[in-house]
Amino acid sequence: MVAARRSDRASGSRAGATIRRAVADDHAWLVDLGGRVYNALGDYRVILPSWLEQPGVLTWLDADGGRRRGFAMLGFYADDAEQAVCDLLALAVEPLEQRQGIGGALLRHVIAVAERVGPAHAIRELRLTVARDNLDGQRLYRAHAFDFAPVAATRYASGQEALRMIRILGREAP
């Protein structure tokens, strides 16, 4: 378990909060939150349980006491070229808890995990997909040294355009 950084705690909303690994008892909450937050992108109430079952998927929660406020899901797997990759599969925060530093704290946590794990597996970047109309998400990722990848956009299950972003591991955020 990793405690929130000092700068996160200074905001007040992070006081007493911790980031911890998700356990089986958290899965129903994760699926519910993901289903609500990602509703416009597809049926995440079906997608998330399948990801949670995968051996290379790790999930962390932001919890303040017994109250779960957000989660981040990181996937390690081989791509089509059999290269090891690290993908931020999901980052979700309870709607009433958004804009309080929770998403940023979870993002910094998974970046730190990728930085530790990546070199041993020849993983050079952390990647993610974000909806073209999710400007808040794009700003958050850009603030943490993610850049748009020079690849064609894809689409989420419900048709929204999905943009690929990457963060080179070992690169400091601006």
N, C-alpha and C positions, 0 to 999 in steps of 0.2 A: 504494500500500500504506500502511496506517495502522498504526502500532505501538500496542500496548496502552497504556492510560492508566497513569499512575504508580500509582494506587490498585489497579489490577488486578495490577500486577507485585509490589506489596507482599505479596500473599497467598502468594507462593512458587510457586503453581501456574501463574502467568502469566509467570514469569521466562523470557525468551527466546522467548516466544510472539509471533506476529504474526498480523494479520488481513490476508489477501490475496484478490484476486479469484480465483475458480475458473477453471480452464482445462479444455480438453477432456480432458486426462489425468486430471482429478479426477472426471469424470462417473460412472464405474463405482462409485467409492467413495461418492459422494453418493447414488446410487440404492440401493446396498446399505445404507448407514446409514439413509436415510429409510425403506426397506422394513422394517428391523428396528424402528426407533423408532416408526413410525406403523402398524405391523402391525395393531393393533386397530381402526384407523379406516378401513382400506380397502387396496387394492393400490397402494401408493405406488411399487412397482417399475415400474408402468405409468404412473402419474400424473407422477412426477418427470421422466422423459425427455421427456415432451411439454412440460412447463413449461420445461425447459432449452433447448428449441428455439425458444421464443418470443423475438422481438426485444426486448421490453420487460422481460425478466426478467434480473436481475443476481444473482449468487451470490458469496458470500464464504466463505472458510474460516478457521478458527482452526487454525494450524499451529505446532507446537513442533518446530523443526528439520524433519526430514522426516516427522514424525508428524502426521497430520490428526486433529483432535479434535472438530470440530463445524462446522456450516455454517448460514448464514442465506440465505434466498432472498427477494428483494424483487421485486414485479411492478408495473410502471407500465403502465396501460392505460386505455381509455375504458370507463366503465360503460354500463349500458343507456340512460341519459339522455345519453350522449356527453360526460360530464364526466370529466376526467382524475382518476384515483385512484391511490393508492399502497397496496399490500397486502403485508403480511408473509406470504408464502405458506408458508414452512416455517422452522423453527428447530429444529435437531437436534444433540444432543451424544452422543458415544459413551457408552454406559451406564456404563462403568467410569470415565469422566471427568466425570460429572455431579456437581453440587454443589461445583464448584471455581471458579466464576466465569466459565466459558467462555460459557455461554448469555447471561449478563448483558453480557459484553464484546461478543459478536456483536450483541445487541440494541441496545446503545448505538451501535455502528457503523452499523447500518441506520437508526436514528433520525437520526443525524448526516447520513447521505446524504439521507434524505427532507427534512430541514431545509434542506439546500443546494439540492436539485433542486425541491422543491415550489413555492416562490414563482414561479419562471419559468414554471410550467405551471398556475397557479391551483389547486394541490393544497393543501388546508387541513388534511388529517388523514392519519395513517397508521392503517391498519386491519388487523385480523387476525381469525381465527376460532380458537377454542379449545374443546376438548371440555368439557362441563359437569363431568365427573368429573376433569379435570386441574387439581386445586387448586394444585399446585406451579406450573404454568404461569400460572394466573390470578394467583397472588401475585407472580410475577416481573413480569408485565405491569403489575399495579397499582403495583408499586414504581417503575415507569418511566413513570408518569402516564397509563396507559391506563385508560379507564372502560368499563363495559358500555354498549353502544349500545341505544337504545330501539327495537329491532326484534325481530321474532319470531325465535325460534331456528330453525335449520335442522338438517339431519342430514348426518352423514358417510356415505360409501358403505356402511359396515357397520352403520348405524343409530344410532350414538351422537349425542346431541344436541350441536349446535355453537352456541356463543355468539359473537356479534360484539362485539369490543372496538375502541375507537378512541382515538387520542392526537391531540389538537389540536396541530398543528405550531406551534412557538414557545413551547410551554408547558413550564415547568421541572418536572422530577420532584421529588416532595416530599423 
